[in-house]
Amino acid sequence: ERVGRFDPVRARERFREGFSASCTHYIQVAGSKVGFVVVKPTSDGLLLDHLYIKPAV
């Protein structure tokens, strides 16, 4: 997003097409959900497919 190439429609579509609940995990800090990560197994390891972190407020 910071490099100016973020397209929310494309991002939503990509996320929806590849969503896998079993590969999705919340990131928690001090008991609060601050984001989530999607890590998928591949034939030669793991793929970090999505990483979303809540911005500091």
GUNULUM-253204 format. One record per atom (N, C-alpha, C): atom name; residue number from 0; x, y, z; residue in one letter. Coordinates in nm, 2 decimals. Example, Ala and Ser with C-alpha at 12.3 -4.5 7.8 and 13.67 -1.06 7.14 Angstrom:
<numars>
 name resi      x      y      z resn
    N    0   1.32  -0.57   0.78    A
   CA    0   1.23  -0.45   0.78    A
    C    0   1.32  -0.33   0.78    A
    N    1   1.28  -0.22   0.71    S
   CA    1   1.37  -0.11   0.71    S
    C    1   1.29   0.00   0.79    S
</numars>
This chain:
<numars>
 name resi      x      y      z resn
    N    0   0.08  -0.12   0.00    E
   CA    0   0.00   0.00   0.00    E
    C    0   0.09   0.13   0.00    E
    N    1   0.19   0.12   0.08    R
   CA    1   0.28   0.24   0.09    R
    C    1   0.35   0.28  -0.04    R
    N    2   0.37   0.18  -0.13    V
   CA    2   0.44   0.21  -0.25    V
    C    2   0.34   0.26  -0.36    V
    N    3   0.22   0.28  -0.33    G
   CA    3   0.12   0.34  -0.42    G
    C    3   0.06   0.24  -0.52    G
    N    4   0.07   0.11  -0.49    R
   CA    4   0.01   0.02  -0.59    R
    C    4  -0.11  -0.06  -0.53    R
    N    5  -0.16  -0.02  -0.42    F
   CA    5  -0.26  -0.10  -0.36    F
    C    5  -0.39  -0.07  -0.43    F
    N    6  -0.46  -0.18  -0.46    D
   CA    6  -0.59  -0.18  -0.53    D
    C    6  -0.69  -0.25  -0.44    D
    N    7  -0.78  -0.19  -0.37    P
   CA    7  -0.87  -0.26  -0.27    P
    C    7  -0.96  -0.36  -0.34    P
    N    8  -1.00  -0.34  -0.46    V
   CA    8  -1.09  -0.43  -0.53    V
    C    8  -1.01  -0.56  -0.56    V
    N    9  -0.89  -0.54  -0.61    R
   CA    9  -0.80  -0.66  -0.64    R
    C    9  -0.76  -0.73  -0.52    R
    N   10  -0.73  -0.66  -0.41    A
   CA   10  -0.69  -0.72  -0.29    A
    C   10  -0.81  -0.80  -0.23    A
    N   11  -0.93  -0.75  -0.23    R
   CA   11  -1.04  -0.82  -0.18    R
    C   11  -1.07  -0.95  -0.26    R
    N   12  -1.06  -0.94  -0.39    E
   CA   12  -1.08  -1.05  -0.48    E
    C   12  -0.98  -1.16  -0.45    E
    N   13  -0.85  -1.12  -0.44    R
   CA   13  -0.74  -1.22  -0.42    R
    C   13  -0.76  -1.29  -0.29    R
    N   14  -0.80  -1.21  -0.19    F
   CA   14  -0.82  -1.27  -0.05    F
    C   14  -0.94  -1.37  -0.06    F
    N   15  -1.05  -1.33  -0.12    R
   CA   15  -1.17  -1.41  -0.12    R
    C   15  -1.14  -1.54  -0.19    R
    N   16  -1.07  -1.54  -0.31    E
   CA   16  -1.04  -1.66  -0.38    E
    C   16  -0.95  -1.75  -0.31    E
    N   17  -0.85  -1.70  -0.23    G
   CA   17  -0.76  -1.79  -0.17    G
    C   17  -0.78  -1.82  -0.02    G
    N   18  -0.90  -1.77   0.03    F
   CA   18  -0.92  -1.78   0.18    F
    C   18  -0.93  -1.93   0.22    F
    N   19  -0.86  -1.96   0.33    S
   CA   19  -0.87  -2.09   0.39    S
    C   19  -0.87  -2.07   0.54    S
    N   20  -0.98  -2.10   0.60    A
   CA   20  -1.00  -2.08   0.74    A
    C   20  -0.89  -2.16   0.82    A
    N   21  -0.86  -2.28   0.78    S
   CA   21  -0.77  -2.36   0.85    S
    C   21  -0.63  -2.31   0.85    S
    N   22  -0.60  -2.22   0.76    C
   CA   22  -0.46  -2.16   0.75    C
    C   22  -0.45  -2.02   0.80    C
    N   23  -0.56  -1.97   0.86    T
   CA   23  -0.57  -1.83   0.90    T
    C   23  -0.56  -1.83   1.06    T
    N   24  -0.48  -1.74   1.11    H
   CA   24  -0.46  -1.73   1.25    H
    C   24  -0.45  -1.58   1.29    H
    N   25  -0.52  -1.56   1.41    Y
   CA   25  -0.51  -1.42   1.46    Y
    C   25  -0.38  -1.39   1.52    Y
    N   26  -0.34  -1.27   1.52    I
   CA   26  -0.22  -1.22   1.59    I
    C   26  -0.27  -1.14   1.71    I
    N   27  -0.23  -1.19   1.83    Q
   CA   27  -0.27  -1.12   1.95    Q
    C   27  -0.16  -1.06   2.03    Q
    N   28  -0.18  -0.95   2.08    V
   CA   28  -0.08  -0.88   2.17    V
    C   28  -0.16  -0.84   2.30    V
    N   29  -0.11  -0.89   2.41    A
   CA   29  -0.17  -0.86   2.54    A
    C   29  -0.32  -0.89   2.54    A
    N   30  -0.36  -1.00   2.47    G
   CA   30  -0.50  -1.04   2.47    G
    C   30  -0.59  -0.97   2.37    G
    N   31  -0.53  -0.87   2.30    S
   CA   31  -0.61  -0.80   2.19    S
    C   31  -0.57  -0.85   2.05    S
    N   32  -0.67  -0.87   1.97    K
   CA   32  -0.64  -0.91   1.83    K
    C   32  -0.59  -0.79   1.76    K
    N   33  -0.47  -0.80   1.70    V
   CA   33  -0.41  -0.69   1.63    V
    C   33  -0.39  -0.72   1.48    V
    N   34  -0.43  -0.83   1.44    G
   CA   34  -0.41  -0.87   1.30    G
    C   34  -0.43  -1.01   1.27    G
    N   35  -0.40  -1.06   1.15    F
   CA   35  -0.41  -1.20   1.12    F
    C   35  -0.31  -1.23   1.01    F
    N   36  -0.28  -1.36   1.01    V
   CA   36  -0.18  -1.41   0.91    V
    C   36  -0.24  -1.54   0.85    V
    N   37  -0.21  -1.55   0.72    V
   CA   37  -0.25  -1.68   0.64    V
    C   37  -0.12  -1.74   0.60    V
    N   38  -0.09  -1.86   0.65    V
   CA   38   0.03  -1.94   0.61    V
    C   38  -0.02  -2.07   0.55    V
    N   39   0.01  -2.10   0.43    K
   CA   39  -0.03  -2.22   0.36    K
    C   39   0.09  -2.31   0.33    K
    N   40   0.06  -2.44   0.35    P
   CA   40   0.17  -2.54   0.32    P
    C   40   0.18  -2.55   0.17    P
    N   41   0.31  -2.57   0.12    T
   CA   41   0.33  -2.59  -0.02    T
    C   41   0.42  -2.72  -0.03    T
    N   42   0.45  -2.76  -0.15    S
   CA   42   0.53  -2.88  -0.16    S
    C   42   0.67  -2.87  -0.11    S
    N   43   0.72  -2.75  -0.10    D
   CA   43   0.86  -2.73  -0.05    D
    C   43   0.87  -2.64   0.07    D
    N   44   0.76  -2.63   0.15    G
   CA   44   0.77  -2.55   0.27    G
    C   44   0.64  -2.48   0.30    G
    N   45   0.65  -2.35   0.34    L
   CA   45   0.53  -2.27   0.37    L
    C   45   0.52  -2.14   0.29    L
    N   46   0.40  -2.10   0.26    L
   CA   46   0.38  -1.97   0.19    L
    C   46   0.31  -1.87   0.28    L
    N   47   0.37  -1.76   0.30    L
   CA   47   0.31  -1.65   0.37    L
    C   47   0.22  -1.58   0.27    L
    N   48   0.09  -1.61   0.28    D
   CA   48   0.00  -1.56   0.18    D
    C   48  -0.06  -1.43   0.21    D
    N   49  -0.09  -1.40   0.33    H
   CA   49  -0.15  -1.27   0.37    H
    C   49  -0.09  -1.24   0.51    H
    N   50  -0.07  -1.11   0.54    L
   CA   50  -0.03  -1.06   0.67    L
    C   50  -0.10  -0.92   0.68    L
    N   51  -0.19  -0.91   0.78    Y
   CA   51  -0.26  -0.79   0.81    Y
    C   51  -0.23  -0.75   0.95    Y
    N   52  -0.19  -0.63   0.97    I
   CA   52  -0.16  -0.58   1.11    I
    C   52  -0.24  -0.45   1.12    I
    N   53  -0.31  -0.44   1.24    K
   CA   53  -0.39  -0.31   1.27    K
    C   53  -0.29  -0.20   1.29    K
    N   54  -0.31  -0.09   1.22    P
   CA   54  -0.22   0.03   1.25    P
    C   54  -0.24   0.08   1.39    P
    N   55  -0.14   0.14   1.44    A
   CA   55  -0.15   0.20   1.57    A
    C   55  -0.25   0.32   1.57    A
    N   56  -0.32   0.33   1.67    V
   CA   56  -0.43   0.43   1.68    V
    C   56  -0.38   0.55   1.76    V
</numars>
